[in-house]
């Protein structure tokens, strides 16, 4: 897996919805999302790096799709800590969906 980068992300949660700390991971997301086509980002846990990238470069919002695992047991789910952090800009729609997925 030599072609898969391992980069440092944000060291701490965002301080506000406008916070845009810089990191290798944030810069990589911005760079990749600025290329033609959609960038699919799989996230486990906090979405701090995605939020920081969106705050730093809001023009990439239409180019990314975030796949995130969380929200409690299927099918009822429950409110999820990481979506309640309110660390995304108000222009970004963060909605929690429950569902069953199969290959």
Secondary structure, 3 states (H helix, E strand, C coil): CCCCCCCCCCCCCCCCCCCCCCCHHHHHHHHHHCCCCCEEEEEECCCHHHHHHHHHCHHHHHHEEEEEECCCCCCCCCCCHHHHCCCCCCCCCCCCCCCCCCC
